[in-house]
Amino acid sequence: MATIHKTGRRKTSVARIYLTEGGSGNIIVNKKDYKEYFPTSLLQYKMEQAFKLTDLENQYDVKVNVYGGGTTGQVEAIRLAISKALVSLNQENHAALKPVGLLSRDPRKVERKKYGQKKARKKFQFSKR
């Protein structure tokens, strides 16, 4: 049983996953079950999405180390890493994951605050007189 190591990123979140063949579908995120780490159903759906699209549910065990950002960024970083790992296992999975957008890295990040302004784009109130 080979272990596949992949990384995924989203905003400031970085996820490193270890995908092991012949498992029972256990997903461990930062030494907790993923349903405990991500309590909402939407986040749990995003975790399982790549496996459901490729019909590989309950065939692989996944161990995840994730840090940085918030819960949504972390889940999407994990989802990207899992998708990359499934494609490296079998190239036919690429056809199922690519149209849904699970193989593309989302480059959007928070824009930095500029000096002389209140926020990144918001300015201080202007007074003409």
Backbone bond lengths (Angstrom), bond angles and torsions (degrees), N, CA, C in turn:
res aa  C-N    CA-C-N  psi(-1)  N-CA   C-N-CA  omega(-1)  CA-C   N-CA-C  phi
1 M - - - 1.455 - - 1.531 109.41 -
2 A 1.300 115.17 114.14 1.464 120.53 -179.88 1.524 109.91 -87.86
3 T 1.323 115.26 148.93 1.458 121.53 176.51 1.520 108.07 -108.96
4 I 1.314 115.62 130.03 1.466 121.04 -179.48 1.512 108.53 -105.71
5 H 1.336 116.30 131.02 1.457 122.63 -178.58 1.525 109.05 -111.69
6 K 1.337 116.84 125.54 1.468 121.81 178.44 1.520 108.97 -140.23
7 T 1.338 115.89 158.22 1.463 121.07 176.53 1.520 109.65 -121.32
8 G 1.331 115.15 151.24 1.451 121.78 175.56 1.518 108.66 -137.87
9 R 1.330 116.25 146.95 1.460 120.15 -178.74 1.518 110.14 -132.40
10 R 1.338 115.48 149.95 1.465 122.33 175.45 1.514 107.37 -159.12
11 K 1.341 117.60 124.09 1.468 123.02 -174.37 1.525 108.90 53.22
12 T 1.326 119.44 -115.15 1.469 119.82 178.88 1.522 111.37 -107.68
13 S 1.320 117.73 9.23 1.465 121.67 -179.92 1.517 110.99 -87.86
14 V 1.321 115.52 139.48 1.459 121.72 176.13 1.522 107.48 -128.16
15 A 1.331 116.53 125.79 1.465 121.86 -179.63 1.519 109.26 -118.78
16 R 1.325 116.20 129.91 1.464 122.00 172.75 1.520 107.27 -113.34
17 I 1.329 116.82 124.48 1.464 119.88 -177.95 1.516 110.30 -117.93
18 Y 1.328 114.97 151.71 1.454 123.59 175.32 1.519 106.63 -125.56
19 L 1.328 116.76 108.43 1.459 123.28 -176.53 1.527 108.67 -98.33
20 T 1.342 115.97 122.00 1.457 121.47 -177.86 1.523 109.37 -114.65
21 E 1.327 116.14 131.98 1.464 120.93 -179.84 1.529 110.66 -75.78
22 G 1.329 115.20 158.92 1.460 120.91 174.54 1.504 114.94 72.83
23 G 1.306 116.63 23.49 1.460 120.06 -179.55 1.513 112.16 -91.90
24 S 1.323 114.62 -172.32 1.455 120.00 -178.82 1.535 111.49 -111.99
25 G 1.325 117.24 15.22 1.454 120.18 177.55 1.510 114.22 91.08
26 N 1.335 118.29 17.04 1.465 120.64 178.42 1.522 109.69 -75.10
27 I 1.340 115.51 133.93 1.464 120.90 175.31 1.519 106.83 -123.15
28 I 1.327 115.88 116.22 1.463 122.21 -179.01 1.520 107.99 -110.94
29 V 1.349 116.63 122.82 1.459 122.12 179.06 1.521 108.35 -115.36
30 N 1.322 116.62 117.24 1.468 122.50 -179.09 1.534 111.76 49.03
31 K 1.331 115.75 48.98 1.467 124.72 177.31 1.528 113.96 64.12
32 K 1.339 117.25 22.16 1.465 122.23 174.32 1.521 107.63 -130.81
33 D 1.331 115.84 156.84 1.461 119.82 173.64 1.528 108.27 -66.09
34 Y 1.334 117.01 144.28 1.462 119.19 -174.82 1.528 112.34 -64.89
35 K 1.331 118.17 -26.60 1.463 120.13 178.59 1.524 111.41 -73.14
36 E 1.316 116.29 -23.65 1.466 120.79 175.70 1.526 110.20 -83.71
37 Y 1.344 116.74 -37.97 1.468 121.63 -178.09 1.527 111.23 -72.98
38 F 1.346 116.79 -40.38 1.466 122.83 177.49 1.518 108.14 -116.23
39 P 1.345 119.43 92.46 1.468 121.38 -170.88 1.534 115.40 -74.04
40 T 1.324 119.38 -22.85 1.467 119.27 -175.50 1.529 111.30 -83.33
41 S 1.311 115.69 152.12 1.466 121.22 -175.73 1.533 111.71 -68.90
42 L 1.331 118.17 -32.11 1.463 120.66 179.24 1.529 110.78 -64.84
43 L 1.322 116.84 -43.31 1.461 120.62 179.69 1.532 110.68 -67.31
44 Q 1.331 116.66 -37.79 1.466 120.41 177.91 1.526 110.51 -66.62
45 Y 1.333 116.76 -36.77 1.465 120.49 177.55 1.531 110.34 -63.39
46 K 1.342 116.61 -42.42 1.466 120.23 179.49 1.522 111.61 -63.96
47 M 1.334 117.00 -33.17 1.461 120.82 178.20 1.534 110.81 -65.17
48 E 1.327 116.68 -40.05 1.470 121.97 -174.34 1.529 113.08 -90.61
49 Q 1.327 117.65 -7.17 1.461 121.68 -169.64 1.532 113.29 -58.19
50 A 1.323 117.95 -44.89 1.469 120.57 -177.67 1.528 111.03 -64.89
51 F 1.334 116.77 -38.71 1.466 120.02 179.30 1.530 110.84 -67.82
52 K 1.339 117.29 -38.92 1.466 120.25 -178.55 1.523 111.57 -68.21
53 L 1.337 116.55 -38.99 1.465 119.44 -178.81 1.528 112.17 -68.00
54 T 1.329 117.37 -29.37 1.467 120.82 -178.43 1.529 112.31 -99.94
55 D 1.328 118.24 4.93 1.470 124.25 -179.27 1.530 112.22 55.75
56 L 1.330 116.53 43.32 1.464 121.52 -179.98 1.527 111.70 -119.30
57 E 1.333 116.88 28.22 1.462 120.33 -179.04 1.525 110.20 -64.60
58 N 1.321 116.85 143.27 1.469 125.10 176.27 1.532 113.40 59.12
59 Q 1.327 118.27 28.67 1.458 121.05 177.34 1.524 112.26 -114.13
60 Y 1.330 116.74 -16.06 1.468 121.03 -176.99 1.522 110.16 -131.55
61 D 1.321 115.63 145.57 1.459 121.67 170.92 1.528 107.72 -98.58
62 V 1.330 115.82 140.60 1.459 120.39 -178.50 1.523 108.91 -126.32
63 K 1.322 115.55 128.89 1.469 121.88 173.75 1.520 106.59 -114.50
64 V 1.336 116.30 127.07 1.463 121.04 -172.34 1.526 110.31 -123.23
65 N 1.328 115.08 135.22 1.464 121.94 166.53 1.517 106.06 -115.54
66 V 1.323 116.76 119.70 1.462 120.57 -178.06 1.519 109.02 -134.33
67 Y 1.343 115.05 141.94 1.463 119.30 178.37 1.519 109.09 -149.01
68 G 1.326 115.67 159.86 1.459 121.86 177.25 1.514 112.76 84.88
69 G 1.315 115.74 151.02 1.454 121.51 174.44 1.517 113.65 72.06
70 G 1.323 115.40 -165.50 1.454 121.87 179.73 1.515 111.25 -104.39
71 T 1.319 115.68 -171.93 1.459 120.05 -174.24 1.530 112.41 -66.33
72 T 1.336 117.73 -42.06 1.457 120.13 -178.28 1.528 111.04 -66.24
73 G 1.320 116.79 -43.43 1.457 120.27 177.70 1.516 111.78 -62.72
74 Q 1.321 116.48 -38.22 1.461 120.36 179.27 1.523 111.24 -66.67
75 V 1.328 116.99 -44.35 1.470 120.64 -179.98 1.524 110.42 -62.54
76 E 1.326 117.67 -42.22 1.453 119.99 -178.02 1.525 111.71 -71.40
77 A 1.326 117.16 -29.79 1.466 120.36 174.08 1.531 110.36 -67.56
78 I 1.334 116.40 -41.65 1.470 121.03 178.19 1.528 109.88 -64.38
79 R 1.329 116.25 -42.89 1.467 120.83 -178.72 1.532 111.13 -61.44
80 L 1.330 117.23 -40.38 1.466 120.85 177.91 1.520 110.89 -64.73
81 A 1.331 116.91 -42.71 1.467 120.54 -179.74 1.529 111.27 -64.67
82 I 1.333 117.14 -42.18 1.463 120.63 178.65 1.532 110.37 -63.60
83 S 1.326 116.61 -41.70 1.466 120.36 179.34 1.523 110.98 -62.52
84 K 1.326 116.98 -42.39 1.471 120.67 178.15 1.527 110.58 -62.25
85 A 1.326 116.38 -40.44 1.467 120.46 -178.90 1.528 111.04 -66.58
86 L 1.327 117.29 -40.80 1.465 120.32 179.89 1.526 111.45 -66.20
87 V 1.329 117.03 -34.56 1.463 120.20 177.68 1.529 110.32 -70.41
88 S 1.345 117.09 -37.03 1.463 118.68 179.12 1.534 111.38 -69.65
89 L 1.339 117.16 -25.88 1.463 120.80 174.89 1.526 111.70 -70.64
90 N 1.331 115.02 -48.10 1.465 120.30 -176.65 1.527 108.35 -144.75
91 Q 1.320 116.59 120.56 1.467 121.56 -176.33 1.530 112.13 -65.35
92 E 1.324 118.35 -19.66 1.463 120.90 179.48 1.529 112.01 -69.03
93 N 1.339 117.05 -21.96 1.469 120.22 177.72 1.517 111.43 -67.31
94 H 1.328 117.49 -20.30 1.464 121.93 -179.05 1.530 110.74 -60.39
95 A 1.315 116.66 -38.98 1.470 121.41 -178.07 1.525 111.97 -65.98
96 A 1.327 117.46 -30.07 1.468 120.36 -180.00 1.524 112.12 -83.57
97 L 1.340 117.37 -31.85 1.468 120.88 -173.38 1.526 113.88 -91.23
98 K 1.323 117.64 -30.53 1.466 121.54 -175.37 1.531 113.49 -64.23
99 P 1.353 120.66 -47.10 1.468 119.46 -177.65 1.530 113.66 -63.90
100 V 1.324 117.59 -26.57 1.463 121.51 -179.25 1.531 110.52 -80.89
101 G 1.331 116.93 -17.03 1.459 121.11 177.82 1.515 114.41 91.50
102 L 1.330 117.35 21.67 1.460 119.85 -177.61 1.523 113.55 -85.64
103 L 1.324 117.64 -6.45 1.457 119.66 -178.41 1.529 112.75 -105.22
104 S 1.333 117.68 2.68 1.457 119.69 -178.51 1.529 110.25 -105.85
105 R 1.314 114.91 134.81 1.469 121.89 179.43 1.517 108.16 -78.96
106 D 1.327 117.86 130.89 1.457 122.64 178.43 1.524 108.07 -85.63
107 P 1.334 118.99 110.90 1.471 120.47 -171.80 1.533 114.92 -82.37
108 R 1.329 118.03 -2.67 1.466 119.30 -174.63 1.518 111.82 -67.33
109 K 1.323 115.68 131.34 1.460 122.00 176.77 1.518 107.99 -133.15
110 V 1.323 116.47 169.03 1.458 121.24 179.40 1.527 108.71 -71.36
111 E 1.328 115.51 131.49 1.458 120.18 179.00 1.521 109.54 -75.49
112 R 1.331 116.36 142.08 1.457 119.45 -175.97 1.525 111.85 -74.33
113 K 1.333 116.25 153.63 1.452 122.63 176.49 1.521 108.53 -75.70
114 K 1.351 116.59 136.51 1.453 120.78 178.49 1.529 110.43 -100.23
115 Y 1.326 115.91 149.43 1.461 119.75 178.64 1.523 109.51 -69.04
116 G 1.340 115.92 148.20 1.458 120.28 -178.13 1.511 113.20 80.20
117 Q 1.344 116.83 6.18 1.458 121.26 178.41 1.513 108.95 -132.11
118 K 1.343 113.91 160.48 1.458 119.18 179.86 1.522 112.11 -73.22
119 K 1.338 116.09 -44.48 1.468 121.97 178.57 1.521 107.69 -136.59
120 A 1.332 117.13 -156.99 1.459 120.14 -177.19 1.536 111.40 -63.06
121 R 1.325 116.41 -42.81 1.465 120.03 -178.77 1.521 113.81 -122.61
122 K 1.333 116.75 -20.95 1.461 120.16 -179.10 1.517 110.22 -73.42
123 K 1.330 116.07 135.93 1.469 121.14 -178.97 1.528 109.99 -103.05
124 F 1.324 115.26 163.61 1.455 119.59 171.94 1.531 108.04 -70.22
125 Q 1.332 116.45 156.44 1.460 120.64 -177.21 1.526 109.56 -63.32
126 F 1.339 114.77 133.99 1.476 120.72 -177.92 1.507 108.85 -96.93
127 S 1.336 116.31 132.76 1.458 121.53 176.92 1.519 108.14 -117.91
128 K 1.329 116.13 121.65 1.470 119.61 -176.92 1.525 110.19 -74.77
129 R 1.321 118.18 -37.41 1.472 121.30 179.94 1.506 111.11 -124.90
